[in-house]
Amino acid sequence: MKWIVLLCLTIVTVLSASEDKYTDRYDDMDIEGILDNSRILTNYIKCLVNEGPCTPDARELKSILPEALESDCAKCTDKQRVSTQIVLNYLIENRPDAWDALENVYDFAGVYKNKYLAEKTTTISP
């Protein structure tokens, strides 16, 4: 689950920390539009893997990712969790290069990826 949260937060949801939940101001972002725009998606990824400049929103996102991973996204909204699933599925199937780059920075031991894949299998299996 932690890896799911990481990637969604990485690509789609720019959050700022609050006491109880991350802000929901980005919950209605056009996820499909972002995933369909290679330039935008690549820019987010480059920022998060320290290979390119960051917009202020991406910088904010990057600063909270470690906490989101560590807490299993305890402060995420339900919408952010769903968005995460969509983004991860897309990256695994369509952008394995991006998946690998993010994993090398945020999950070099494979802990979050293995949890994600186990949960995906459990969710899909009858």
VMD Tcl script that builds the backbone (N, CA, C; Angstrom):
set m [mol new atoms 378]
animate dup $m
set s [atomselect $m all]
$s set {name element resname resid chain x y z} {
  {N N MET 1 A 0.830 -1.196 0.000}
  {CA C MET 1 A 0.000 0.000 0.000}
  {C C MET 1 A 0.872 1.257 0.000}
  {N N LYS 2 A 2.003 1.191 0.699}
  {CA C LYS 2 A 2.847 2.379 0.761}
  {C C LYS 2 A 3.347 2.779 -0.617}
  {N N TRP 3 A 3.710 1.815 -1.453}
  {CA C TRP 3 A 4.216 2.156 -2.771}
  {C C TRP 3 A 3.103 2.760 -3.620}
  {N N ILE 4 A 1.878 2.298 -3.452}
  {CA C ILE 4 A 0.743 2.870 -4.160}
  {C C ILE 4 A 0.626 4.341 -3.812}
  {N N VAL 5 A 0.667 4.616 -2.564}
  {CA C VAL 5 A 0.539 5.982 -2.089}
  {C C VAL 5 A 1.670 6.840 -2.634}
  {N N LEU 6 A 2.855 6.346 -2.578}
  {CA C LEU 6 A 4.001 7.104 -3.072}
  {C C LEU 6 A 3.816 7.552 -4.500}
  {N N LEU 7 A 3.504 6.624 -5.366}
  {CA C LEU 7 A 3.480 6.978 -6.764}
  {C C LEU 7 A 2.333 7.899 -7.118}
  {N N CYS 8 A 1.197 7.648 -6.543}
  {CA C CYS 8 A 0.078 8.550 -6.822}
  {C C CYS 8 A 0.407 9.949 -6.355}
  {N N LEU 9 A 0.903 10.044 -5.143}
  {CA C LEU 9 A 1.288 11.350 -4.626}
  {C C LEU 9 A 2.344 11.963 -5.524}
  {N N THR 10 A 3.228 11.128 -5.997}
  {CA C THR 10 A 4.293 11.609 -6.848}
  {C C THR 10 A 3.789 12.229 -8.126}
  {N N ILE 11 A 2.837 11.599 -8.776}
  {CA C ILE 11 A 2.428 12.027 -10.095}
  {C C ILE 11 A 1.208 12.920 -10.095}
  {N N VAL 12 A 0.268 12.638 -9.252}
  {CA C VAL 12 A -1.026 13.265 -9.399}
  {C C VAL 12 A -1.362 14.262 -8.317}
  {N N THR 13 A -1.133 13.924 -7.082}
  {CA C THR 13 A -1.681 14.694 -5.986}
  {C C THR 13 A -0.609 15.476 -5.262}
  {N N VAL 14 A -0.637 16.763 -5.352}
  {CA C VAL 14 A 0.298 17.596 -4.629}
  {C C VAL 14 A -0.385 17.988 -3.332}
  {N N LEU 15 A 0.222 17.568 -2.262}
  {CA C LEU 15 A -0.416 17.726 -0.972}
  {C C LEU 15 A 0.415 18.603 -0.052}
  {N N SER 16 A -0.250 19.245 0.868}
  {CA C SER 16 A 0.480 19.931 1.926}
  {C C SER 16 A -0.006 19.357 3.247}
  {N N ALA 17 A 0.922 19.155 4.164}
  {CA C ALA 17 A 0.590 18.504 5.419}
  {C C ALA 17 A -0.327 19.366 6.275}
  {N N SER 18 A -1.261 18.713 6.914}
  {CA C SER 18 A -2.110 19.341 7.921}
  {C C SER 18 A -2.117 18.414 9.126}
  {N N GLU 19 A -2.860 18.759 10.137}
  {CA C GLU 19 A -2.854 17.933 11.332}
  {C C GLU 19 A -3.483 16.568 11.096}
  {N N ASP 20 A -4.605 16.488 10.370}
  {CA C ASP 20 A -5.326 15.239 10.218}
  {C C ASP 20 A -5.207 14.608 8.835}
  {N N LYS 21 A -5.323 15.390 7.816}
  {CA C LYS 21 A -5.296 14.891 6.442}
  {C C LYS 21 A -4.493 15.839 5.567}
  {N N TYR 22 A -4.002 15.291 4.456}
  {CA C TYR 22 A -3.406 16.163 3.454}
  {C C TYR 22 A -4.538 16.953 2.808}
  {N N THR 23 A -4.213 18.074 2.258}
  {CA C THR 23 A -5.234 18.899 1.628}
  {C C THR 23 A -5.919 18.142 0.499}
  {N N ASP 24 A -7.198 18.410 0.324}
  {CA C ASP 24 A -7.935 17.767 -0.758}
  {C C ASP 24 A -8.106 18.698 -1.956}
  {N N ARG 25 A -7.395 19.785 -1.962}
  {CA C ARG 25 A -7.583 20.773 -3.026}
  {C C ARG 25 A -7.189 20.245 -4.407}
  {N N TYR 26 A -6.407 19.179 -4.466}
  {CA C TYR 26 A -6.013 18.617 -5.757}
  {C C TYR 26 A -6.732 17.305 -6.070}
  {N N ASP 27 A -7.703 16.939 -5.254}
  {CA C ASP 27 A -8.389 15.660 -5.441}
  {C C ASP 27 A -9.153 15.567 -6.760}
  {N N ASP 28 A -9.538 16.673 -7.328}
  {CA C ASP 28 A -10.311 16.645 -8.568}
  {C C ASP 28 A -9.464 16.892 -9.813}
  {N N MET 29 A -8.169 16.691 -9.696}
  {CA C MET 29 A -7.291 16.849 -10.859}
  {C C MET 29 A -7.647 15.820 -11.922}
  {N N ASP 30 A -7.409 16.156 -13.165}
  {CA C ASP 30 A -7.668 15.265 -14.286}
  {C C ASP 30 A -6.517 14.264 -14.407}
  {N N ILE 31 A -6.655 13.157 -13.720}
  {CA C ILE 31 A -5.595 12.152 -13.684}
  {C C ILE 31 A -5.293 11.617 -15.079}
  {N N GLU 32 A -6.341 11.269 -15.786}
  {CA C GLU 32 A -6.142 10.730 -17.137}
  {C C GLU 32 A -5.433 11.738 -18.033}
  {N N GLY 33 A -5.774 12.992 -17.893}
  {CA C GLY 33 A -5.125 14.037 -18.683}
  {C C GLY 33 A -3.641 14.140 -18.386}
  {N N ILE 34 A -3.287 14.012 -17.129}
  {CA C ILE 34 A -1.874 14.051 -16.739}
  {C C ILE 34 A -1.141 12.826 -17.275}
  {N N LEU 35 A -1.753 11.668 -17.119}
  {CA C LEU 35 A -1.113 10.444 -17.597}
  {C C LEU 35 A -0.982 10.421 -19.115}
  {N N ASP 36 A -1.909 11.057 -19.795}
  {CA C ASP 36 A -1.860 11.116 -21.257}
  {C C ASP 36 A -0.886 12.177 -21.777}
  {N N ASN 37 A -0.394 13.037 -20.894}
  {CA C ASN 37 A 0.524 14.099 -21.303}
  {C C ASN 37 A 1.943 13.722 -20.873}
  {N N SER 38 A 2.672 13.144 -21.782}
  {CA C SER 38 A 4.012 12.642 -21.477}
  {C C SER 38 A 4.936 13.720 -20.916}
  {N N ARG 39 A 4.826 14.926 -21.440}
  {CA C ARG 39 A 5.693 16.014 -20.982}
  {C C ARG 39 A 5.453 16.329 -19.508}
  {N N ILE 40 A 4.209 16.479 -19.118}
  {CA C ILE 40 A 3.892 16.799 -17.720}
  {C C ILE 40 A 4.302 15.653 -16.809}
  {N N LEU 41 A 3.944 14.443 -17.191}
  {CA C LEU 41 A 4.277 13.277 -16.387}
  {C C LEU 41 A 5.787 13.144 -16.217}
  {N N THR 42 A 6.519 13.312 -17.305}
  {CA C THR 42 A 7.979 13.221 -17.251}
  {C C THR 42 A 8.574 14.310 -16.368}
  {N N ASN 43 A 8.029 15.507 -16.423}
  {CA C ASN 43 A 8.540 16.593 -15.578}
  {C C ASN 43 A 8.337 16.296 -14.090}
  {N N TYR 44 A 7.184 15.764 -13.733}
  {CA C TYR 44 A 6.964 15.369 -12.338}
  {C C TYR 44 A 7.974 14.313 -11.915}
  {N N ILE 45 A 8.152 13.325 -12.755}
  {CA C ILE 45 A 9.071 12.238 -12.422}
  {C C ILE 45 A 10.491 12.764 -12.279}
  {N N LYS 46 A 10.931 13.588 -13.220}
  {CA C LYS 46 A 12.293 14.138 -13.145}
  {C C LYS 46 A 12.498 14.941 -11.865}
  {N N CYS 47 A 11.514 15.712 -11.484}
  {CA C CYS 47 A 11.620 16.461 -10.240}
  {C C CYS 47 A 11.796 15.515 -9.064}
  {N N LEU 48 A 10.943 14.524 -9.000}
  {CA C LEU 48 A 10.931 13.632 -7.849}
  {C C LEU 48 A 12.163 12.749 -7.754}
  {N N VAL 49 A 12.831 12.511 -8.865}
  {CA C VAL 49 A 14.047 11.690 -8.830}
  {C C VAL 49 A 15.310 12.547 -8.939}
  {N N ASN 50 A 15.154 13.830 -8.697}
  {CA C ASN 50 A 16.292 14.757 -8.656}
  {C C ASN 50 A 17.040 14.876 -9.981}
  {N N GLU 51 A 16.302 14.796 -11.070}
  {CA C GLU 51 A 16.922 14.921 -12.388}
  {C C GLU 51 A 16.434 16.140 -13.155}
  {N N GLY 52 A 15.604 16.943 -12.540}
  {CA C GLY 52 A 15.085 18.118 -13.217}
  {C C GLY 52 A 14.527 19.110 -12.222}
  {N N PRO 53 A 14.177 20.284 -12.709}
  {CA C PRO 53 A 13.629 21.308 -11.821}
  {C C PRO 53 A 12.234 20.919 -11.328}
  {N N CYS 54 A 11.861 21.525 -10.205}
  {CA C CYS 54 A 10.555 21.259 -9.606}
  {C C CYS 54 A 9.711 22.526 -9.615}
  {N N THR 55 A 8.456 22.359 -9.932}
  {CA C THR 55 A 7.517 23.457 -9.741}
  {C C THR 55 A 7.287 23.573 -8.241}
  {N N PRO 56 A 6.732 24.681 -7.768}
  {CA C PRO 56 A 6.461 24.783 -6.330}
  {C C PRO 56 A 5.578 23.644 -5.813}
  {N N ASP 57 A 4.571 23.256 -6.587}
  {CA C ASP 57 A 3.704 22.162 -6.158}
  {C C ASP 57 A 4.462 20.843 -6.090}
  {N N ALA 58 A 5.286 20.574 -7.079}
  {CA C ALA 58 A 6.068 19.335 -7.082}
  {C C ALA 58 A 7.071 19.317 -5.934}
  {N N ARG 59 A 7.650 20.463 -5.635}
  {CA C ARG 59 A 8.587 20.560 -4.512}
  {C C ARG 59 A 7.876 20.258 -3.198}
  {N N GLU 60 A 6.675 20.776 -3.051}
  {CA C GLU 60 A 5.881 20.513 -1.846}
  {C C GLU 60 A 5.572 19.018 -1.743}
  {N N LEU 61 A 5.174 18.442 -2.846}
  {CA C LEU 61 A 4.896 17.013 -2.892}
  {C C LEU 61 A 6.128 16.203 -2.498}
  {N N LYS 62 A 7.223 16.546 -3.072}
  {CA C LYS 62 A 8.476 15.843 -2.809}
  {C C LYS 62 A 8.849 15.893 -1.330}
  {N N SER 63 A 8.525 16.988 -0.679}
  {CA C SER 63 A 8.898 17.130 0.736}
  {C C SER 63 A 8.064 16.261 1.672}
  {N N ILE 64 A 6.858 15.887 1.245}
  {CA C ILE 64 A 6.027 15.078 2.140}
  {C C ILE 64 A 6.035 13.586 1.798}
  {N N LEU 65 A 6.635 13.208 0.704}
  {CA C LEU 65 A 6.620 11.803 0.311}
  {C C LEU 65 A 7.180 10.855 1.367}
  {N N PRO 66 A 8.296 11.173 1.994}
  {CA C PRO 66 A 8.798 10.244 3.013}
  {C C PRO 66 A 7.786 9.993 4.137}
  {N N GLU 67 A 7.121 11.038 4.590}
  {CA C GLU 67 A 6.110 10.859 5.635}
  {C C GLU 67 A 4.941 10.017 5.130}
  {N N ALA 68 A 4.493 10.276 3.920}
  {CA C ALA 68 A 3.375 9.513 3.363}
  {C C ALA 68 A 3.721 8.031 3.260}
  {N N LEU 69 A 4.927 7.745 2.866}
  {CA C LEU 69 A 5.362 6.350 2.791}
  {C C LEU 69 A 5.452 5.718 4.180}
  {N N GLU 70 A 6.087 6.415 5.060}
  {CA C GLU 70 A 6.299 5.886 6.414}
  {C C GLU 70 A 4.984 5.611 7.136}
  {N N SER 71 A 3.999 6.466 6.922}
  {CA C SER 71 A 2.728 6.342 7.639}
  {C C SER 71 A 1.687 5.534 6.878}
  {N N ASP 72 A 2.085 4.925 5.764}
  {CA C ASP 72 A 1.141 4.199 4.918}
  {C C ASP 72 A 0.009 5.117 4.475}
  {N N CYS 73 A 0.362 6.337 4.211}
  {CA C CYS 73 A -0.549 7.378 3.739}
  {C C CYS 73 A -1.715 7.602 4.693}
  {N N ALA 74 A -1.405 7.647 5.949}
  {CA C ALA 74 A -2.441 7.838 6.973}
  {C C ALA 74 A -3.211 9.142 6.788}
  {N N LYS 75 A -2.576 10.141 6.194}
  {CA C LYS 75 A -3.224 11.440 6.010}
  {C C LYS 75 A -3.878 11.605 4.640}
  {N N CYS 76 A -3.889 10.564 3.822}
  {CA C CYS 76 A -4.476 10.654 2.486}
  {C C CYS 76 A -5.992 10.548 2.556}
  {N N THR 77 A -6.643 11.219 1.617}
  {CA C THR 77 A -8.094 11.102 1.486}
  {C C THR 77 A -8.400 9.828 0.685}
  {N N ASP 78 A -9.649 9.413 0.716}
  {CA C ASP 78 A -10.054 8.242 -0.069}
  {C C ASP 78 A -9.800 8.465 -1.555}
  {N N LYS 79 A -10.067 9.652 -2.016}
  {CA C LYS 79 A -9.853 9.995 -3.427}
  {C C LYS 79 A -8.371 9.863 -3.792}
  {N N GLN 80 A -7.490 10.275 -2.912}
  {CA C GLN 80 A -6.057 10.177 -3.166}
  {C C GLN 80 A -5.616 8.720 -3.255}
  {N N ARG 81 A -6.217 7.872 -2.465}
  {CA C ARG 81 A -5.887 6.440 -2.521}
  {C C ARG 81 A -6.332 5.832 -3.857}
  {N N VAL 82 A -7.516 6.183 -4.318}
  {CA C VAL 82 A -8.010 5.683 -5.604}
  {C C VAL 82 A -7.132 6.204 -6.738}
  {N N SER 83 A -6.806 7.477 -6.691}
  {CA C SER 83 A -5.952 8.076 -7.723}
  {C C SER 83 A -4.593 7.391 -7.761}
  {N N THR 84 A -4.086 7.048 -6.615}
  {CA C THR 84 A -2.807 6.359 -6.526}
  {C C THR 84 A -2.855 5.046 -7.279}
  {N N GLN 85 A -3.908 4.295 -7.079}
  {CA C GLN 85 A -4.065 3.012 -7.762}
  {C C GLN 85 A -4.057 3.198 -9.284}
  {N N ILE 86 A -4.758 4.186 -9.757}
  {CA C ILE 86 A -4.822 4.459 -11.198}
  {C C ILE 86 A -3.431 4.789 -11.741}
  {N N VAL 87 A -2.727 5.641 -11.049}
  {CA C VAL 87 A -1.400 6.060 -11.510}
  {C C VAL 87 A -0.420 4.900 -11.488}
  {N N LEU 88 A -0.425 4.141 -10.416}
  {CA C LEU 88 A 0.508 3.017 -10.336}
  {C C LEU 88 A 0.252 1.997 -11.427}
  {N N ASN 89 A -0.987 1.659 -11.642}
  {CA C ASN 89 A -1.302 0.711 -12.705}
  {C C ASN 89 A -0.798 1.228 -14.050}
  {N N TYR 90 A -0.993 2.513 -14.292}
  {CA C TYR 90 A -0.546 3.107 -15.544}
  {C C TYR 90 A 0.981 3.017 -15.679}
  {N N LEU 91 A 1.686 3.409 -14.643}
  {CA C LEU 91 A 3.150 3.422 -14.724}
  {C C LEU 91 A 3.725 2.021 -14.881}
  {N N ILE 92 A 3.192 1.075 -14.152}
  {CA C ILE 92 A 3.691 -0.292 -14.248}
  {C C ILE 92 A 3.486 -0.836 -15.655}
  {N N GLU 93 A 2.325 -0.583 -16.223}
  {CA C GLU 93 A 1.992 -1.134 -17.529}
  {C C GLU 93 A 2.557 -0.331 -18.698}
  {N N ASN 94 A 2.673 0.996 -18.538}
  {CA C ASN 94 A 3.028 1.846 -19.683}
  {C C ASN 94 A 4.349 2.591 -19.565}
  {N N ARG 95 A 4.823 2.788 -18.359}
  {CA C ARG 95 A 6.063 3.557 -18.164}
  {C C ARG 95 A 6.975 2.870 -17.149}
  {N N PRO 96 A 7.406 1.647 -17.446}
  {CA C PRO 96 A 8.266 0.940 -16.491}
  {C C PRO 96 A 9.559 1.701 -16.187}
  {N N ASP 97 A 10.013 2.530 -17.132}
  {CA C ASP 97 A 11.196 3.350 -16.892}
  {C C ASP 97 A 10.953 4.328 -15.746}
  {N N ALA 98 A 9.788 4.929 -15.735}
  {CA C ALA 98 A 9.433 5.867 -14.662}
  {C C ALA 98 A 9.265 5.131 -13.343}
  {N N TRP 99 A 8.606 3.995 -13.420}
  {CA C TRP 99 A 8.426 3.176 -12.208}
  {C C TRP 99 A 9.793 2.850 -11.604}
  {N N ASP 100 A 10.724 2.393 -12.425}
  {CA C ASP 100 A 12.055 2.035 -11.948}
  {C C ASP 100 A 12.795 3.235 -11.361}
  {N N ALA 101 A 12.702 4.380 -12.026}
  {CA C ALA 101 A 13.390 5.573 -11.537}
  {C C ALA 101 A 12.861 5.987 -10.160}
  {N N LEU 102 A 11.554 5.972 -10.002}
  {CA C LEU 102 A 10.960 6.323 -8.706}
  {C C LEU 102 A 11.305 5.287 -7.645}
  {N N GLU 103 A 11.278 4.051 -8.037}
  {CA C GLU 103 A 11.612 2.982 -7.098}
  {C C GLU 103 A 13.063 3.101 -6.628}
  {N N ASN 104 A 13.964 3.469 -7.526}
  {CA C ASN 104 A 15.374 3.609 -7.158}
  {C C ASN 104 A 15.594 4.695 -6.103}
  {N N VAL 105 A 14.756 5.715 -6.113}
  {CA C VAL 105 A 14.896 6.798 -5.140}
  {C C VAL 105 A 14.113 6.521 -3.857}
  {N N TYR 106 A 12.880 6.034 -3.998}
  {CA C TYR 106 A 11.988 5.944 -2.845}
  {C C TYR 106 A 11.775 4.534 -2.307}
  {N N ASP 107 A 12.182 3.519 -3.059}
  {CA C ASP 107 A 11.924 2.149 -2.622}
  {C C ASP 107 A 13.033 1.223 -3.099}
  {N N PHE 108 A 14.278 1.625 -2.887}
  {CA C PHE 108 A 15.402 0.870 -3.408}
  {C C PHE 108 A 15.467 -0.557 -2.868}
  {N N ALA 109 A 14.856 -0.824 -1.708}
  {CA C ALA 109 A 14.841 -2.177 -1.148}
  {C C ALA 109 A 13.650 -2.995 -1.647}
  {N N GLY 110 A 12.733 -2.365 -2.366}
  {CA C GLY 110 A 11.588 -3.081 -2.913}
  {C C GLY 110 A 10.462 -3.354 -1.927}
  {N N VAL 111 A 10.517 -2.779 -0.764}
  {CA C VAL 111 A 9.523 -3.030 0.280}
  {C C VAL 111 A 8.130 -2.598 -0.162}
  {N N TYR 112 A 8.002 -1.386 -0.642}
  {CA C TYR 112 A 6.693 -0.856 -0.997}
  {C C TYR 112 A 6.151 -1.526 -2.252}
  {N N LYS 113 A 7.019 -1.783 -3.209}
  {CA C LYS 113 A 6.585 -2.445 -4.438}
  {C C LYS 113 A 6.027 -3.830 -4.122}
  {N N ASN 114 A 6.720 -4.583 -3.306}
  {CA C ASN 114 A 6.253 -5.919 -2.964}
  {C C ASN 114 A 4.909 -5.881 -2.250}
  {N N LYS 115 A 4.725 -4.914 -1.357}
  {CA C LYS 115 A 3.437 -4.767 -0.688}
  {C C LYS 115 A 2.346 -4.417 -1.687}
  {N N TYR 116 A 2.650 -3.507 -2.586}
  {CA C TYR 116 A 1.681 -3.101 -3.597}
  {C C TYR 116 A 1.278 -4.285 -4.460}
  {N N LEU 117 A 2.246 -5.025 -4.953}
  {CA C LEU 117 A 1.947 -6.157 -5.821}
  {C C LEU 117 A 1.157 -7.224 -5.082}
  {N N ALA 118 A 1.462 -7.461 -3.810}
  {CA C ALA 118 A 0.711 -8.435 -3.021}
  {C C ALA 118 A -0.733 -7.978 -2.838}
  {N N GLU 119 A -0.924 -6.709 -2.549}
  {CA C GLU 119 A -2.279 -6.172 -2.370}
  {C C GLU 119 A -3.039 -6.165 -3.682}
  {N N LYS 120 A -2.377 -5.881 -4.769}
  {CA C LYS 120 A -3.028 -5.879 -6.085}
  {C C LYS 120 A -3.515 -7.281 -6.406}
  {N N THR 121 A -2.696 -8.274 -6.152}
  {CA C THR 121 A -3.068 -9.668 -6.401}
  {C C THR 121 A -4.240 -10.076 -5.529}
  {N N THR 122 A -4.224 -9.678 -4.267}
  {CA C THR 122 A -5.303 -9.990 -3.347}
  {C C THR 122 A -6.593 -9.322 -3.786}
  {N N THR 123 A -6.511 -8.101 -4.233}
  {CA C THR 123 A -7.688 -7.361 -4.662}
  {C C THR 123 A -8.286 -7.951 -5.934}
  {N N ILE 124 A -7.445 -8.402 -6.837}
  {CA C ILE 124 A -7.903 -8.925 -8.109}
  {C C ILE 124 A -8.400 -10.358 -7.968}
  {N N SER 125 A -7.759 -11.153 -7.116}
  {CA C SER 125 A -8.138 -12.548 -6.958}
  {C C SER 125 A -9.520 -12.672 -6.328}
  {N N PRO 126 A -10.270 -13.728 -6.729}
  {CA C PRO 126 A -11.611 -13.914 -6.154}
  {C C PRO 126 A -11.577 -14.331 -4.713}
}
mol reanalyze $m
mol bondsrecalc $m
mol representation Tube
mol addrep $m
